[in-house]
């Protein structure tokens, strides 16, 4: 990873969540991630979970859904000195 990269980790129950509309899947997850790219790190999981709930048309999810978002930054000591 490089400084400025974002890592979004989801449980299999997000990726493979099924509803009457079909599987949430890679395409919906990618679109939700792209739409949240300018959001603060803390807001990204909620955006993705909200889109998952919308995919399920508001019905309760059958299983847990875990979403974690991490933004990678340069370590503070290196940033202060400019060392790579």
PyMOL commands that set and color helices and strands:
alter all, ss='L'
color gray80, all
select helices_A, chain A and resi 12-15+25-35+41-55+76-81
alter helices_A, ss='H'
color red, helices_A
select strands_A, chain A and resi 6-10+18-19+22-23+67-71
alter strands_A, ss='S'
color yellow, strands_A
deselect
rebuild
show_as cartoon
